[in-house]
Amino acid sequence: MSTVCSIFSQVLKLIPRAVFDSAVHKHNAERNAKGFSSWGQLVAMLFCQLGSVNSLRDITNGLAASEGKLRHLGLPSAPKRSTLAYANAHRPSALFEDLFYRVLETARNQAQQAGVRHKFRFKNKLLSIDATTIELCASVFDWAQFRRTKGAVKLHLMLDHDGFLPCYGVITDGKQHEVTVTRQWEFAPGTILVFDRGYTDYNWFERLTQQGVYFVTRLKSNADIIEVEDLAVPRRKGLVSDQVICMTQQAAENDNPPMMRRIELFDEEQQRTLVFLTNNMKLAAATIAEIYKNRWQIELFFKALKQSCKVKTFVGTSANALKTQIWTALIAMLLVKILHMKSTFGWHLSNFMVLLRQQLFVYRNLWTWIDDPFQAPETPPSPQLHLAFA
């Protein structure tokens, strides 16, 4: 007889029911509920993400096939397909957005306990910013018109390099420009932001400087600049120049324009010249270049999200259902990140998610499994009594 519940049930225990119930009460998510709870909806959608399930029918059939194990998940029975579809379309997706930030606190605490932080010596918070476009069928998702024959939404994301955790997200229509969204975000003084050239907005850069927020990005080739001072360049491989500059337009409009640094580096591996722009005057030029190189972590996160979770095909067509599925995908990624940080095994994240998918309804100790996944589970002693015969 097994002494543990399924691995899926143990993963769900990372989300305390009291925390979830308070979020349900906050958003009044069960105002018109008739038997199917918000917890049941969360379990079904996390099964969609962690189990890589393609449709509502597959979700409900997969849960129904594991009927005997659903009591460990907090479900009396598997939901009907129409019931789950109605819940996704009408229950506020803000519930799952709120839950994402509550699970994020658990992930941050785990990253702190595990000592997982960025590799640089400075103590500033390091954040990457980027957005990814999720293409949709325009005829099915008619509310998400992007081009004449295509629909799309954008997921704008901020990645904390302490644990490589997604720490803030916004879902908009596909036409929304990245800078328009990011200008509305607030950052703590001393934070270092890293982003690509798509976020170029010199007025926003000036406001960040006034707020004591640093940024690292690449300078556009057609940028109109004024060279103020040439700084000494250390003998580091690839470093070409380090200059203090200001933008020509800002110099014309302001007697005291903000000063920035232009750092030029030659990448021998790809045989190209990279030009970086930053308002940080203290960090070494080589460190600035390495910070921008670490921006690739957010690209890797988007890749893992799209390959391992269901954010390219959707089980509902309404805006609310789509947002619910994206937020549950981000919650699933946080849960996997927590397990990954707790594990002592040398997992690659993608391999871990594949094996977790195969073990969801297996009865074995989750914490033993993540540390030694290829060890056979212990066989419990047989309850059969030994009878001695004369």
N, C-alpha and C positions, 0 to 999 in steps of 0.2 A: 504494500500500500504506500503510495507516494506521500511524503511529508511536506511537500512544497506545492504551490500552485503553478500555473503556467508562467512562462517567461513574460508573455504579454501582460499578464496581471501584475507581475512584479515591476515591470516598466511603468505601468500606470500609477503605481504607488509613489512615484516621484512627484506626482501631482496630488497634494493633499486634498481630500474631499471638502474640508472646511474652506480652504482657499477657493476652490472651484464654486462651491455653493454661495460664497459671498459675492463672487463675480456674477453669478446667475441672478442673485437678488438685486445687485446694483443695476443691472441692465433689464430687469423685469422680463427675463427671457422666457419664462414659463407661464406667461400671463394667460394664454389660451391653450396650454398643453393639455392633452387628453390621453394620458397613459405613457407617452413616449417622452422621457426626460431629456434634459440638455446633456446630462452625463452620458446617456445612451448615444446621443448624436456625436459627442466627442469620441467615444470609443469606436463608433463606426467609421468616423473620418480618419482617426489615427490608424485604424486597421487598413483603410484605403492607402494611407501614406506608407506605413511600415511594411505592409504586405504587398505593396505595388499592385493594387487592384485597379482594374480599368473602368468599371461601370458600377452603377447602383445595384444591378442584378448580381454582379459578382460579390459586392460587399455583403448583401443580405444573404446570399447563398453560402458564402464562406463562413459567416457567423452562424447560420442555421446548421451547417455541417458540424460545427463545434458546440452544439447545443449544451452538451453536458458540462462544458467548461465555461459557459457564460456566467455562471453564478460567481466565479472568481473575478469577473470583470465588472461586477455590479449591475448586470443586466438580467432581468427575469426571462427574457426570450429575445430572439433575433428580430429586428424591426422589419416591417414590410417595406417594399421598394417605394411605394407611394408615400408612406409615412416619412421615410428618410428624405425623399425629394421635397416634400412640403416643409419639413424642418429646415433644410438647407436654404430654401427660397425665402422663408419668412422669419426665422429666428435671427435676431441681429448678429451680424458678423462681428460687431464691436465686442461681443462677449469673448470671442476667441482672440481678438486683438488684445483685450485686457488680460486674458489668461497667458498670452505670449510673454508679456512683461513680468507677470508674476513668476512664471517658470524661469525667466531670464535671471531673476534674483538668485534662485537656487543654483543656476549654472555659474553665475559670477562667484558665489560663495565657494563652489567646488573648484573653480579655477584658482581662487586665492589659496585654498587649502593645499592644492596640488602644486602651487608655486608656478603656475603657467602664466607667463607674461612675455611681452615682446623682448627681443634679444638685445636691445640697445641699452647703453649705460644710463641714459637720461631717464628721469622719473616721470616725465610728462606722459599724459594719456595720449596714445597713438590711435587714430581712427582713420579708416579708409571709407571713402564715399563713392558710390557708383549706382547705376541703374541698369536694369535689364528689361528688354522688351519681350513680352509674351504674346506671340501671334495667335489670333483667333479667326474663326471663320465668320466673315462679315454677314452672311445670310442667317447664321444661327445666333450670333451675338450681335444683333443689330444695334444695340445700345453702345457698342464699343467701336464705332466707325473710326478707322485710322487712315486708310486710303480708299480708293474707289471700290476695290474688290477685296480689301483686307480689313480685319478688325485687330485691335491690340490693346493691351493694358501695359503699364509700366510699374515695375516694382523698384522703388527707390530705397536703397538700403545703406545703413551705416554699420561697419564691421569694427568691433573692438579687438585690437591685436593682443590683448590680455585674454588668452584662451581662444582667440579667433571666433568670437561669438557675435552673431547679428544682434545689435543693441538698439536699433531703431529702424522702422520701416514705414513707408507710405505707398499705397496703391492708387495710381491715377490712370486716366485714359492715356492712350498711346501718344497723343499729340502734345502732352504736357512736357515742356522742356525741363531738363534736370536742374538748371540753375534757378528757375522759377520756384521749384519746390524747396531747394536747399537754402535759399535766401531766408526762408521762414524759420529755419532751425536755429536753436540757441546752443552755444557751446561754452563750457567752463573756461575761464582764463588759464592760459598755459597749455591748452590742448593743441596737439599737432594734427592737422588734417592733411590727408594725401588724396589727390584725385587727378584725373586726366585732363586733357586740354578742353574737353567738352564743357567744363565748368568755368571757363574763362569769363570773368566779369570783374573788371578793375575797380569798379565802385564797391562791389562786394568785398574784394580783397582789402580795400581801404578800411571798410567797416570792421572786418576781422582784425586788422592791425590795431584799430582803436580799442577793440574789446580785449586785446591781449591774447588773441588766438593766432597760432602760427599755421602756415599752410606750406605744402610742397606740391608743385605741379610742374608741367612742362610748358615752356614758353612757345607761343605760336611763332611760326617762321616770319609772318608779316607784321609782327608787333613793332610799333614805333616807339623806340626807347631813346633815352639820353644816358650816356655813360658818364658816371660821376667819379668813380675811383676804381683803379685796378688793385685788387688785393693779392697778397703773396700766395702763390700756388705751391703746396707741398709736393714733394716728389712721390706722388702716388700714381700708380699705373692708370693711364687713361685720362687723368685730369688735364685739361687744356687751359682753362681760365676761370677766374673768380672775380666778378665785378659788382660794384654797387651801382645801381641804376635807378631811374625813375621813368615813368611813362610820360611821353611827350604831351599828351592831352591833359593829364593831371598837372603837369608843370605849368601849362598855359593857364589853367583855371585856378591854381592854388599857389600862393607864394611859398608855402612850405609843403611840397608834395611828399607823400610817403616814399621812403627809400626801400628798395628791395635788392635782392641778390640774383645775379645771372651767373649760373655755373654751367660750364661747358665740359662735356666728357666724351671721349671717343671710345666706343664700344668695339673692341678688337674682335670679339667673337662674331658679331653680326656686321662688322665693318660699316658702322654708321655713327654719326655725331648726335648726341643727345644734349639738349639745352634745358636746364631746370630753372624754375623761378620760385623763390621763397622770400618770406619776410623775416626769417630767423637769421640774425646776424652773428650768432654765437657758435652754432654747431659747425663742425668741420665740413668742408665741401664734399669729402668722401662719404660722410655720414648722411648728408642730404641726398646724395645719389643712391645710397643704400636704402634710405627710407622710401624713395620712390619705387625702387625695385620691389620692396615688400608690399606695394599696392597690389601686386599680383595675387595676394591672398584672397582678396574679395572676388577676383575672377574665378579662383579655384572654388570658392564657396558657391558661387552661382552655378558652376559646372556640376558640383556635387548635388546641389538642390535639384537641378533639372534632370540629372541622371538617376538619382536615387528616390526622389519623391514625385508625386503626381502634380506637376504645375505646368505641363504642356498639353495635357488632355484633361477635360473636366467632366464631372458627373452631374453638373447642373448648368443651365444656360443663363440664369438671372445674374445680375451684378452681385447680389448678396450671396448667392451660392458660390460664385467664383471667388469672392473675397474670403468666404469661410474656408474654402479648400486651400487657398494660399496661406492663410494664417495657421491652419492646422499643419501644413507642410513645414512652416517655420518652427512650430512647437515640436514637431517630430525631430527636426534637426537639433533643437536644443536638448531634447531628451537623449538623443544619440551622442551629442557632445558630452553630456554629463557622464554617461556610461563609458565613453572613450577616455575621459580624464580619470575616472576611477580605476580603470583597468591597468594591470601591470604587464599585460601581454603587448607585444609590439604590433598592434593592429594598424593597418592602413584603413582610413575611414571608409572607403568604398567597400573593401572586403568585409569590414565589420557589419555594414548595413546589409550586405548580401546574406551573410550567415545569420544575422538576427532575423531576417525575413523568413528563413527556413526553419527557425527554431521558435517562432512566436507561440505556438500552442503546445510546445513540449514541456513536460513537467520535470524541471530540474532547477537547481539553485542558480539564479541569475549571476550572483556575485562570484560563485565558483567558476561558472562557465566563461565569464568575460576575462578571467585570469588564466584559464586553462581550457580553451574551447575544444581541443581534440582529445581530451581525456574522457573516457566513457563514464557516464553517471553511475554513482554508487547504487547497487541493487539492494533494496531494503530487505531485511530478514523475512523469511516466510512465516506467516502466522500459524502454519500447520504444526500441530503438536507432534513430537516424536513418540511413537508407540513402541514399547519394548515387548517383544514376543518371547515367550518361554521356549 
